[in-house]
Amino acid sequence: MLLNYQVVFTNLGYNISIIYMRTLIEQNPILFIVSILAFFILVLIIWNFVLQRRLKNLVGGKKINLEDALLENYKRLESLEDFRKETESALNIVEKKLKKSVRAIKTVRFNPFKGSGEGGNQSFSSAFLNEDGDGVILTGLYHRERISVFAKPLNQNKSPFELASEEKEAADEAMESIRSGN
């Protein structure tokens, strides 16, 4: 027999308090046992409904058994893993190509005939560089009678040919642009 204890059952947000159950047990013990069993049966029915709904969501609403659903999900996961590997490989190739592509172009305009006033600021030096500092510098010298264009290769931001100050400035600005991410 239970003594004068307060027993609290909680399930699904409902609080059921049973206070002084001794009198109920003494009056009709079979009714008490049946009511406890009915309560547990109700809880099990609700739990069964929740599990069935979860299983239905797992299999996507299709009428297939759990084993087939798990196998189908496993195949999908394998195909996603294959796709991820292919995508990762493709991205690595793109990154390698991107490192070799032109990442910065900077142009410096100047007057090669500073004192005479001929040519104005029509001359230029443009640096085309990749991330490693490899590329080319194009220099165009403008004079009233002719235009001359020169190209000098760069390897790690250095050229085997002597660079004019404007060419160095264009190459340095391009490398700074790459370093700063602009």
C-alpha positions as a Markdown table, in Angstrom:
| # | Residue | x | y | z |
|---|---|---|---|---|
| 1 | Met | 0.0 | 0.0 | 0.0 |
| 2 | Leu | 1.1 | 3.5 | -0.7 |
| 3 | Leu | 1.5 | 6.0 | 2.1 |
| 4 | Asn | 0.6 | 9.6 | 2.0 |
| 5 | Tyr | 3.0 | 10.6 | -0.8 |
| 6 | Gln | 2.5 | 13.0 | -3.7 |
| 7 | Val | 3.4 | 11.4 | -7.1 |
| 8 | Val | 3.7 | 13.5 | -10.2 |
| 9 | Phe | 3.6 | 12.0 | -13.7 |
| 10 | Thr | 4.7 | 14.2 | -16.5 |
| 11 | Asn | 4.4 | 13.2 | -20.2 |
| 12 | Leu | 3.8 | 15.4 | -23.3 |
| 13 | Gly | 3.6 | 18.5 | -21.2 |
| 14 | Tyr | 0.7 | 17.4 | -19.0 |
| 15 | Asn | 1.1 | 17.3 | -15.3 |
| 16 | Ile | -1.0 | 14.8 | -13.4 |
| 17 | Ser | -0.8 | 15.0 | -9.7 |
| 18 | Ile | -2.1 | 12.2 | -7.5 |
| 19 | Ile | -2.4 | 13.2 | -3.9 |
| 20 | Tyr | -3.2 | 10.8 | -1.2 |
| 21 | Met | -3.7 | 7.8 | -3.3 |
| 22 | Arg | -4.1 | 5.7 | -0.3 |
| 23 | Thr | -7.8 | 6.3 | -0.1 |
| 24 | Leu | -8.3 | 5.4 | -3.8 |
| 25 | Ile | -6.4 | 2.2 | -3.3 |
| 26 | Glu | -8.3 | 1.2 | -0.2 |
| 27 | Gln | -11.7 | 1.9 | -1.8 |
| 28 | Asn | -11.1 | 0.1 | -5.1 |
| 29 | Pro | -7.6 | -1.3 | -5.8 |
| 30 | Ile | -8.5 | -2.9 | -9.1 |
| 31 | Leu | -9.9 | 0.4 | -10.4 |
| 32 | Phe | -6.6 | 2.0 | -9.4 |
| 33 | Ile | -4.5 | -0.6 | -11.2 |
| 34 | Val | -6.7 | -0.5 | -14.3 |
| 35 | Ser | -6.5 | 3.3 | -14.4 |
| 36 | Ile | -2.6 | 3.2 | -14.2 |
| 37 | Leu | -2.5 | 0.6 | -16.9 |
| 38 | Ala | -4.9 | 2.7 | -19.1 |
| 39 | Phe | -2.7 | 5.7 | -18.6 |
| 40 | Phe | 0.5 | 3.8 | -19.7 |
| 41 | Ile | -1.4 | 2.3 | -22.7 |
| 42 | Leu | -2.4 | 5.8 | -23.7 |
| 43 | Val | 1.2 | 7.0 | -23.4 |
| 44 | Leu | 2.4 | 4.0 | -25.5 |
| 45 | Ile | -0.3 | 4.7 | -28.2 |
| 46 | Ile | 0.9 | 8.3 | -28.5 |
| 47 | Trp | 4.5 | 7.3 | -28.6 |
| 48 | Asn | 3.7 | 4.7 | -31.3 |
| 49 | Phe | 2.0 | 7.5 | -33.4 |
| 50 | Val | 5.0 | 9.7 | -33.0 |
| 51 | Leu | 7.4 | 7.0 | -34.1 |
| 52 | Gln | 5.2 | 6.1 | -37.1 |
| 53 | Arg | 5.2 | 9.8 | -38.2 |
| 54 | Arg | 9.0 | 9.9 | -37.8 |
| 55 | Leu | 9.4 | 6.7 | -39.9 |
| 56 | Lys | 7.1 | 8.2 | -42.6 |
| 57 | Asn | 9.3 | 11.3 | -42.7 |
| 58 | Leu | 12.4 | 9.1 | -42.9 |
| 59 | Val | 11.2 | 7.2 | -45.9 |
| 60 | Gly | 9.8 | 10.3 | -47.6 |
| 61 | Gly | 6.2 | 9.3 | -47.5 |
| 62 | Lys | 6.7 | 6.3 | -49.8 |
| 63 | Lys | 5.2 | 2.9 | -49.0 |
| 64 | Ile | 8.5 | 1.1 | -48.6 |
| 65 | Asn | 10.1 | -0.7 | -45.7 |
| 66 | Leu | 12.8 | 0.8 | -43.5 |
| 67 | Glu | 15.6 | -1.3 | -45.0 |
| 68 | Asp | 14.8 | -0.1 | -48.5 |
| 69 | Ala | 14.6 | 3.5 | -47.3 |
| 70 | Leu | 18.0 | 3.2 | -45.6 |
| 71 | Leu | 19.6 | 1.6 | -48.7 |
| 72 | Glu | 18.2 | 4.4 | -50.9 |
| 73 | Asn | 19.5 | 7.1 | -48.5 |
| 74 | Tyr | 22.9 | 5.4 | -48.4 |
| 75 | Lys | 23.0 | 5.4 | -52.2 |
| 76 | Arg | 22.1 | 9.1 | -52.3 |
| 77 | Leu | 24.8 | 9.8 | -49.7 |
| 78 | Glu | 27.4 | 7.9 | -51.9 |
| 79 | Ser | 26.4 | 9.9 | -55.0 |
| 80 | Leu | 26.7 | 13.1 | -53.0 |
| 81 | Glu | 30.1 | 12.1 | -51.8 |
| 82 | Asp | 31.2 | 11.3 | -55.4 |
| 83 | Phe | 29.9 | 14.7 | -56.5 |
| 84 | Arg | 31.8 | 16.4 | -53.7 |
| 85 | Lys | 35.0 | 14.8 | -54.8 |
| 86 | Glu | 34.5 | 15.7 | -58.4 |
| 87 | Thr | 33.7 | 19.3 | -57.5 |
| 88 | Glu | 36.7 | 19.5 | -55.2 |
| 89 | Ser | 38.9 | 18.2 | -58.0 |
| 90 | Ala | 37.5 | 20.7 | -60.5 |
| 91 | Leu | 38.0 | 23.5 | -58.0 |
| 92 | Asn | 41.6 | 22.6 | -57.5 |
| 93 | Ile | 42.2 | 22.7 | -61.3 |
| 94 | Val | 40.5 | 26.1 | -61.5 |
| 95 | Glu | 42.6 | 27.4 | -58.6 |
| 96 | Lys | 45.8 | 26.3 | -60.4 |
| 97 | Lys | 44.7 | 27.9 | -63.7 |
| 98 | Leu | 43.7 | 31.1 | -61.8 |
| 99 | Lys | 47.1 | 31.4 | -60.2 |
| 100 | Lys | 48.6 | 31.4 | -63.7 |
| 101 | Ser | 46.1 | 33.9 | -65.1 |
| 102 | Val | 46.5 | 37.7 | -65.1 |
| 103 | Arg | 45.4 | 39.0 | -61.8 |
| 104 | Ala | 46.4 | 42.6 | -61.9 |
| 105 | Ile | 46.8 | 45.2 | -64.6 |
| 106 | Lys | 48.2 | 48.6 | -63.7 |
| 107 | Thr | 49.1 | 51.5 | -66.0 |
| 108 | Val | 51.3 | 54.5 | -65.3 |
| 109 | Arg | 51.1 | 57.4 | -67.8 |
| 110 | Phe | 54.1 | 59.7 | -68.2 |
| 111 | Asn | 55.9 | 62.2 | -70.4 |
| 112 | Pro | 59.2 | 60.8 | -71.7 |
| 113 | Phe | 60.3 | 64.2 | -72.9 |
| 114 | Lys | 59.9 | 66.1 | -69.7 |
| 115 | Gly | 61.8 | 69.3 | -70.5 |
| 116 | Ser | 60.9 | 69.8 | -74.2 |
| 117 | Gly | 57.1 | 69.6 | -73.8 |
| 118 | Glu | 56.8 | 67.2 | -76.7 |
| 119 | Gly | 54.6 | 64.1 | -76.3 |
| 120 | Gly | 52.6 | 65.2 | -73.2 |
| 121 | Asn | 51.4 | 62.4 | -70.9 |
| 122 | Gln | 50.5 | 60.2 | -73.9 |
| 123 | Ser | 53.2 | 57.6 | -73.1 |
| 124 | Phe | 52.4 | 54.7 | -70.8 |
| 125 | Ser | 53.7 | 51.6 | -69.0 |
| 126 | Ser | 51.3 | 48.8 | -68.3 |
| 127 | Ala | 52.1 | 45.7 | -66.1 |
| 128 | Phe | 50.1 | 42.5 | -66.6 |
| 129 | Leu | 50.9 | 40.1 | -63.7 |
| 130 | Asn | 49.7 | 36.9 | -62.1 |
| 131 | Glu | 49.9 | 35.9 | -58.4 |
| 132 | Asp | 53.5 | 34.8 | -58.7 |
| 133 | Gly | 54.6 | 38.1 | -60.3 |
| 134 | Asp | 55.0 | 36.6 | -63.7 |
| 135 | Gly | 53.8 | 38.5 | -66.8 |
| 136 | Val | 54.8 | 41.3 | -69.1 |
| 137 | Ile | 55.2 | 45.0 | -69.1 |
| 138 | Leu | 54.1 | 46.9 | -72.2 |
| 139 | Thr | 55.5 | 50.4 | -72.7 |
| 140 | Gly | 54.3 | 52.8 | -75.3 |
| 141 | Leu | 56.4 | 55.9 | -76.1 |
| 142 | Tyr | 54.5 | 58.6 | -77.9 |
| 143 | His | 56.1 | 61.3 | -80.0 |
| 144 | Arg | 54.5 | 63.5 | -82.6 |
| 145 | Glu | 56.1 | 61.7 | -85.5 |
| 146 | Arg | 55.9 | 58.1 | -84.2 |
| 147 | Ile | 54.7 | 55.7 | -81.5 |
| 148 | Ser | 57.1 | 53.0 | -80.2 |
| 149 | Val | 55.8 | 50.0 | -78.2 |
| 150 | Phe | 58.1 | 47.7 | -76.2 |
| 151 | Ala | 57.4 | 44.5 | -74.2 |
| 152 | Lys | 59.5 | 43.2 | -71.4 |
| 153 | Pro | 58.9 | 39.9 | -69.7 |
| 154 | Leu | 58.7 | 39.6 | -65.9 |
| 155 | Asn | 59.5 | 36.6 | -63.8 |
| 156 | Gln | 58.7 | 37.0 | -60.1 |
| 157 | Asn | 58.4 | 40.7 | -60.6 |
| 158 | Lys | 61.9 | 40.9 | -62.1 |
| 159 | Ser | 62.9 | 41.3 | -65.7 |
| 160 | Pro | 66.1 | 40.3 | -67.5 |
| 161 | Phe | 66.0 | 43.7 | -69.2 |
| 162 | Glu | 66.5 | 47.0 | -67.4 |
| 163 | Leu | 63.3 | 48.6 | -66.3 |
| 164 | Ala | 62.6 | 52.3 | -66.5 |
| 165 | Ser | 61.3 | 54.0 | -63.3 |
| 166 | Glu | 57.8 | 54.1 | -64.8 |
| 167 | Glu | 57.9 | 50.4 | -65.7 |
| 168 | Lys | 59.1 | 49.5 | -62.1 |
| 169 | Glu | 56.3 | 51.7 | -60.7 |
| 170 | Ala | 53.6 | 49.9 | -62.8 |
| 171 | Ala | 55.0 | 46.5 | -61.8 |
| 172 | Asp | 55.1 | 47.4 | -58.1 |
| 173 | Glu | 51.6 | 48.8 | -58.2 |
| 174 | Ala | 50.3 | 45.6 | -59.8 |
| 175 | Met | 52.0 | 43.4 | -57.2 |
| 176 | Glu | 50.7 | 45.6 | -54.4 |
| 177 | Ser | 47.2 | 45.2 | -55.9 |
| 178 | Ile | 47.6 | 41.4 | -55.9 |
| 179 | Arg | 48.8 | 41.4 | -52.3 |
| 180 | Ser | 46.0 | 43.6 | -51.0 |
| 181 | Gly | 43.4 | 41.6 | -53.0 |
| 182 | Asn | 42.1 | 44.5 | -55.1 |
